[in-house]
Amino acid sequence: MSSYLDFEKSIKQIDDDIATAKIRGDEHAVEILNKNLAKETLKVYKNLNEYQRLQLARHPDRPYALDYVRSLLSDYHEIHGDRAYRDDPAIVCFIGYLDGRQVVVIGEQKGRGTKNKLRRNFGMPHPEGYRKALRVAKMAEKFNLPILFLIDTPGAYPGVGAEERGQSEAIAKNLYEFAYLKTPTIAVVIGEGGSGGALAIGVADRLAMMKNSVFSVISPEGCAAILWNDPSKQEQATKAMKITADDLKKLQLIDDVIDEPINGAHRDKVAAAKALGEYFLTKLEELEKLSISELIENRMQKILSIGSYVES
């Protein structure tokens, strides 16, 4: 059963009418309603505001890292553990074949359903998760395998245990190590990109975002609580923060925006996975034309060029 957001009420009504017409066996009504649905879908989604895109990024049916792994990879195997403390289910690592190419995929996984969400810690990794990501990335480097990072987290887990085990150190080490990896790396924000929790697997040769994803230094709720002492002003904060894919592309903080189905990746997961896979293969072909020294030099220049300043 599909979940509908507040701004999708008109679409839900037409979907319900189509279901009723099908039960009645009224094919003529179904045909007319399908045309109305296409028009209404275009009208609703053509000019989404920032807050509506945030809602889509957090949609409970939106494809997660494991959905993309299962859609894109063949003959894949999961890699577990950081070889120091434990296996963190909030970070998933796979080796497999994408269109005949052997690749490594490292992603953040939120989980579906209460039990699985708790197991995955709602996609908030502990330091051992980031250390697992680094271990697998180093393995990919050793065997000259390209890496696809799938970013989708509200942020790194801020619990006492995570801090005791070196959360900030684990994130900082990943930022440093990934900047110098001797293999092509491509990162894609598929849902939420939350602060350091996203950056910890976001340093790459190419950083892209799915059309309806977001990337921010803090959640809009957190921003509203700090600036206005009122978390309910999250819609105002979302607009002010410039966290959508289009905004970040204009600010030159990301490299590309990957189009997804007009009504959201959750409405056509196969098409969304196809778009992501094609993007990865296209950019990988470009990156593989470079030598390792050129790859690292370009990556470093890309990192150093982020942001702007004015001399007074």
PANU-985705 format. One line per field, with one value per residue (C-alpha): residue number from 1; residue in one letter; chain; x, y, z. Coordinates in nm, 2 decimals, m for minus. Each point is the difference from the previous one (the first is absolute). Layout:
# residues N
num = [NUM_...]
residuo = [A_...]
cadena = [A_...]
xx = [X_...]
yy = [Y_...]
zz = [Z_...]
END
This chain:
# residues 312
num = [1_2_3_4_5_6_7_8_9_10_11_12_13_14_15_16_17_18_19_20_21_22_23_24_25_26_27_28_29_30_31_32_33_34_35_36_37_38_39_40_41_42_43_44_45_46_47_48_49_50_51_52_53_54_55_56_57_58_59_60_61_62_63_64_65_66_67_68_69_70_71_72_73_74_75_76_77_78_79_80_81_82_83_84_85_86_87_88_89_90_91_92_93_94_95_96_97_98_99_100_101_102_103_104_105_106_107_108_109_110_111_112_113_114_115_116_117_118_119_120_121_122_123_124_125_126_127_128_129_130_131_132_133_134_135_136_137_138_139_140_141_142_143_144_145_146_147_148_149_150_151_152_153_154_155_156_157_158_159_160_161_162_163_164_165_166_167_168_169_170_171_172_173_174_175_176_177_178_179_180_181_182_183_184_185_186_187_188_189_190_191_192_193_194_195_196_197_198_199_200_201_202_203_204_205_206_207_208_209_210_211_212_213_214_215_216_217_218_219_220_221_222_223_224_225_226_227_228_229_230_231_232_233_234_235_236_237_238_239_240_241_242_243_244_245_246_247_248_249_250_251_252_253_254_255_256_257_258_259_260_261_262_263_264_265_266_267_268_269_270_271_272_273_274_275_276_277_278_279_280_281_282_283_284_285_286_287_288_289_290_291_292_293_294_295_296_297_298_299_300_301_302_303_304_305_306_307_308_309_310_311_312]
residuo = [M_S_S_Y_L_D_F_E_K_S_I_K_Q_I_D_D_D_I_A_T_A_K_I_R_G_D_E_H_A_V_E_I_L_N_K_N_L_A_K_E_T_L_K_V_Y_K_N_L_N_E_Y_Q_R_L_Q_L_A_R_H_P_D_R_P_Y_A_L_D_Y_V_R_S_L_L_S_D_Y_H_E_I_H_G_D_R_A_Y_R_D_D_P_A_I_V_C_F_I_G_Y_L_D_G_R_Q_V_V_V_I_G_E_Q_K_G_R_G_T_K_N_K_L_R_R_N_F_G_M_P_H_P_E_G_Y_R_K_A_L_R_V_A_K_M_A_E_K_F_N_L_P_I_L_F_L_I_D_T_P_G_A_Y_P_G_V_G_A_E_E_R_G_Q_S_E_A_I_A_K_N_L_Y_E_F_A_Y_L_K_T_P_T_I_A_V_V_I_G_E_G_G_S_G_G_A_L_A_I_G_V_A_D_R_L_A_M_M_K_N_S_V_F_S_V_I_S_P_E_G_C_A_A_I_L_W_N_D_P_S_K_Q_E_Q_A_T_K_A_M_K_I_T_A_D_D_L_K_K_L_Q_L_I_D_D_V_I_D_E_P_I_N_G_A_H_R_D_K_V_A_A_A_K_A_L_G_E_Y_F_L_T_K_L_E_E_L_E_K_L_S_I_S_E_L_I_E_N_R_M_Q_K_I_L_S_I_G_S_Y_V_E_S]
cadena = [A_A_A_A_A_A_A_A_A_A_A_A_A_A_A_A_A_A_A_A_A_A_A_A_A_A_A_A_A_A_A_A_A_A_A_A_A_A_A_A_A_A_A_A_A_A_A_A_A_A_A_A_A_A_A_A_A_A_A_A_A_A_A_A_A_A_A_A_A_A_A_A_A_A_A_A_A_A_A_A_A_A_A_A_A_A_A_A_A_A_A_A_A_A_A_A_A_A_A_A_A_A_A_A_A_A_A_A_A_A_A_A_A_A_A_A_A_A_A_A_A_A_A_A_A_A_A_A_A_A_A_A_A_A_A_A_A_A_A_A_A_A_A_A_A_A_A_A_A_A_A_A_A_A_A_A_A_A_A_A_A_A_A_A_A_A_A_A_A_A_A_A_A_A_A_A_A_A_A_A_A_A_A_A_A_A_A_A_A_A_A_A_A_A_A_A_A_A_A_A_A_A_A_A_A_A_A_A_A_A_A_A_A_A_A_A_A_A_A_A_A_A_A_A_A_A_A_A_A_A_A_A_A_A_A_A_A_A_A_A_A_A_A_A_A_A_A_A_A_A_A_A_A_A_A_A_A_A_A_A_A_A_A_A_A_A_A_A_A_A_A_A_A_A_A_A_A_A_A_A_A_A_A_A_A_A_A_A_A_A_A_A_A_A_A_A_A_A_A_A_A_A_A_A_A_A_A_A_A_A_A_A]
xx = [0.00_0.14_0.07_m0.11_0.14_m0.22_0.06_m0.09_m0.36_m0.14_0.20_m0.12_m0.36_0.05_0.19_m0.30_m0.24_0.20_m0.01_m0.38_m0.05_0.21_m0.21_m0.31_0.16_m0.05_0.30_m0.11_0.00_0.35_0.13_m0.13_0.12_0.35_0.03_m0.12_0.26_0.28_m0.10_m0.04_0.33_0.18_m0.18_0.09_0.36_0.11_0.06_0.07_0.13_0.29_m0.20_m0.19_0.33_0.11_m0.32_0.07_0.36_m0.14_m0.29_m0.04_m0.02_0.31_0.26_0.28_0.36_m0.10_m0.27_0.26_0.24_m0.26_m0.11_0.35_0.24_0.02_0.19_0.05_0.13_m0.02_0.31_m0.04_0.19_0.27_0.24_0.03_m0.34_m0.31_m0.20_m0.21_m0.33_m0.05_0.29_m0.03_0.29_m0.02_0.22_m0.17_m0.04_m0.18_m0.05_0.28_0.24_0.12_m0.06_m0.03_m0.31_0.01_m0.33_m0.20_m0.31_m0.30_m0.21_m0.38_m0.24_0.06_0.21_0.23_0.02_0.12_0.26_0.13_m0.02_m0.21_0.30_0.22_0.34_0.22_0.38_0.05_m0.23_0.23_0.30_m0.16_m0.05_0.36_0.12_m0.21_0.11_0.36_m0.07_m0.15_0.31_0.22_m0.18_m0.06_m0.38_m0.21_m0.22_m0.36_m0.10_m0.37_m0.07_m0.32_0.01_m0.15_0.36_0.26_m0.13_0.06_m0.03_0.23_0.14_0.07_0.19_0.19_0.12_0.12_m0.28_0.16_0.34_m0.16_m0.17_0.31_0.22_m0.24_0.01_0.38_0.03_m0.27_0.16_0.31_m0.16_0.18_m0.32_m0.29_m0.28_m0.35_m0.24_m0.37_m0.25_m0.30_m0.22_0.13_0.36_0.03_0.32_0.32_m0.19_m0.04_0.34_0.17_m0.08_m0.04_0.35_0.03_0.11_m0.37_m0.27_m0.36_m0.35_m0.32_m0.25_m0.21_0.27_0.14_0.35_0.04_0.23_m0.29_m0.37_m0.25_m0.16_0.33_0.07_m0.35_0.05_0.34_m0.09_m0.36_m0.04_m0.29_0.05_m0.34_0.16_0.17_m0.16_0.15_0.34_m0.01_m0.04_0.27_0.26_0.02_0.02_m0.17_0.20_m0.07_0.11_0.32_0.08_m0.04_0.23_0.25_0.01_m0.09_0.09_m0.33_m0.37_m0.14_m0.36_m0.24_m0.37_m0.20_m0.21_0.29_0.24_m0.24_m0.26_0.23_0.30_0.11_0.03_0.18_0.25_0.05_0.08_0.24_0.18_0.03_0.14_0.26_0.12_0.02_0.21_0.21_0.09_0.12_0.20_0.17_0.16_0.21_0.32_0.00_0.21_m0.24_m0.30_0.13_0.12_m0.34_m0.18_0.21_m0.05_m0.38_0.01_0.21_m0.23_m0.31_m0.14_0.08_0.14_0.06_0.32_m0.05]
yy = [0.00_0.34_0.28_0.34_0.34_0.30_0.16_m0.32_m0.01_0.08_m0.28_m0.24_0.09_m0.09_m0.32_m0.10_0.09_m0.22_m0.29_0.03_0.02_m0.32_m0.18_0.11_m0.11_0.34_0.01_0.33_0.17_m0.15_0.14_0.35_m0.01_m0.11_0.30_0.22_m0.16_0.08_0.36_0.04_m0.18_0.25_0.29_m0.10_m0.10_0.26_0.27_m0.16_0.22_m0.07_m0.15_m0.23_m0.13_m0.06_m0.20_m0.21_m0.06_m0.14_m0.19_m0.34_m0.18_0.17_m0.25_m0.06_m0.12_m0.36_0.06_0.14_m0.28_m0.26_0.18_0.09_m0.28_m0.36_m0.28_0.23_m0.08_0.20_0.08_0.03_0.15_0.25_m0.27_0.20_0.01_m0.12_0.01_0.32_m0.07_0.37_m0.03_m0.27_m0.10_m0.22_m0.13_m0.11_0.07_0.30_m0.04_m0.25_0.23_m0.12_0.28_0.07_0.17_0.16_0.15_0.12_m0.20_0.13_m0.31_m0.07_m0.09_0.06_m0.30_0.06_0.37_m0.07_m0.25_0.25_0.28_0.20_0.03_0.18_m0.18_m0.05_0.05_m0.38_0.06_0.26_m0.21_m0.29_0.24_0.09_m0.36_m0.10_0.31_m0.09_m0.35_0.15_0.21_m0.31_m0.18_0.31_m0.01_0.32_0.10_0.12_0.17_0.03_0.27_m0.01_0.10_0.25_0.02_m0.19_m0.16_0.25_m0.25_m0.04_m0.33_0.14_0.29_m0.22_m0.21_0.30_0.11_0.33_m0.17_m0.26_0.26_0.22_m0.30_m0.10_0.36_m0.02_m0.35_0.03_0.31_m0.21_m0.33_m0.14_m0.11_0.19_0.09_0.13_0.11_0.05_0.14_m0.22_0.14_0.20_0.12_0.10_0.19_m0.19_m0.32_0.05_0.16_m0.31_m0.19_0.31_0.09_m0.13_0.09_0.08_0.09_m0.01_0.02_m0.16_0.27_m0.02_m0.06_0.26_0.07_0.22_0.08_m0.04_m0.11_0.28_m0.08_0.04_0.32_0.14_m0.09_0.18_0.31_0.06_m0.24_m0.15_m0.34_0.05_0.26_m0.28_0.11_0.35_m0.15_m0.24_0.29_0.21_m0.28_m0.08_m0.37_m0.13_m0.16_0.30_0.25_m0.18_m0.04_0.38_0.05_m0.24_m0.22_m0.31_m0.11_m0.13_m0.05_m0.34_0.01_m0.24_m0.08_0.33_m0.12_m0.12_m0.30_m0.19_m0.01_m0.18_m0.15_m0.18_0.32_0.18_m0.29_0.01_0.38_m0.04_m0.30_0.18_0.31_m0.22_m0.18_0.33_0.18_m0.31_m0.01_0.36_m0.06_m0.31_0.21_0.17_m0.13_m0.06_0.31_0.21_m0.15_0.09_0.35_0.08_m0.13_0.21_0.31_m0.07_m0.01_0.31_0.20_m0.05_0.31_0.37_0.29_0.38_0.17_0.32]
zz = [0.00_m0.11_0.26_m0.11_0.12_0.08_m0.34_m0.18_0.12_m0.35_m0.14_0.26_m0.08_m0.37_0.09_0.22_m0.28_m0.24_0.25_0.03_m0.37_m0.05_0.26_m0.20_m0.32_m0.16_m0.24_m0.16_0.34_0.08_m0.33_0.07_0.36_m0.10_m0.23_0.28_0.23_m0.24_m0.02_0.37_0.07_m0.23_0.16_0.36_m0.05_m0.26_0.26_0.33_0.27_0.23_0.28_m0.23_m0.14_0.36_0.06_m0.31_0.11_0.33_m0.16_0.17_m0.33_m0.15_m0.13_0.25_m0.06_0.01_m0.26_m0.24_0.07_m0.08_m0.31_m0.14_0.10_m0.10_0.17_0.30_0.35_0.32_0.20_0.38_0.29_0.08_0.13_0.33_0.18_m0.18_m0.32_m0.03_m0.19_m0.08_m0.25_m0.27_m0.22_m0.31_m0.28_m0.32_m0.37_m0.15_m0.37_m0.01_0.19_0.34_0.25_0.37_0.15_0.34_0.13_0.29_0.07_0.20_0.02_m0.04_0.27_0.37_0.06_m0.29_0.06_0.35_m0.13_m0.25_0.26_m0.24_m0.23_0.25_0.00_0.30_m0.04_m0.07_m0.31_m0.13_0.07_m0.19_m0.29_0.01_0.02_m0.30_m0.20_0.07_m0.13_m0.31_m0.05_0.04_m0.28_m0.22_0.03_m0.04_0.29_0.01_0.32_0.08_0.25_0.20_0.37_0.24_0.14_0.19_0.32_0.29_0.29_0.29_m0.12_m0.34_0.15_0.23_m0.30_m0.19_m0.23_m0.11_m0.05_m0.22_m0.21_m0.03_m0.09_m0.28_m0.14_m0.01_m0.13_m0.27_m0.14_m0.09_m0.11_m0.31_m0.17_m0.17_0.25_m0.06_0.27_m0.04_0.26_m0.05_0.29_0.29_0.03_0.36_0.10_0.09_m0.01_m0.38_m0.06_0.16_m0.32_m0.23_m0.09_m0.36_m0.35_m0.09_0.25_m0.14_0.15_m0.11_m0.11_0.32_0.25_0.25_0.15_0.30_0.30_0.24_m0.03_m0.07_0.33_0.18_m0.19_0.10_0.36_0.01_m0.19_0.11_0.30_m0.20_m0.18_m0.16_m0.23_m0.19_m0.33_0.03_0.09_m0.29_m0.24_0.16_0.02_m0.37_0.04_m0.32_m0.29_m0.23_0.26_0.08_m0.37_m0.05_0.30_m0.16_0.31_m0.20_m0.35_m0.14_0.05_m0.10_m0.13_0.15_m0.09_0.01_0.29_0.21_0.00_0.22_m0.27_m0.25_0.18_m0.32_m0.20_0.29_0.03_m0.38_0.01_0.29_m0.17_m0.33_0.18_0.18_m0.31_m0.21_0.27_0.06_m0.37_0.02_0.32_m0.13_m0.28_0.27_0.16_0.38_0.06_m0.22_0.18_0.35_m0.12_m0.15_0.31_0.23_m0.22_0.01_0.38_0.04_m0.24_0.22_0.15_m0.06_0.19_m0.05_0.10_0.20]
END
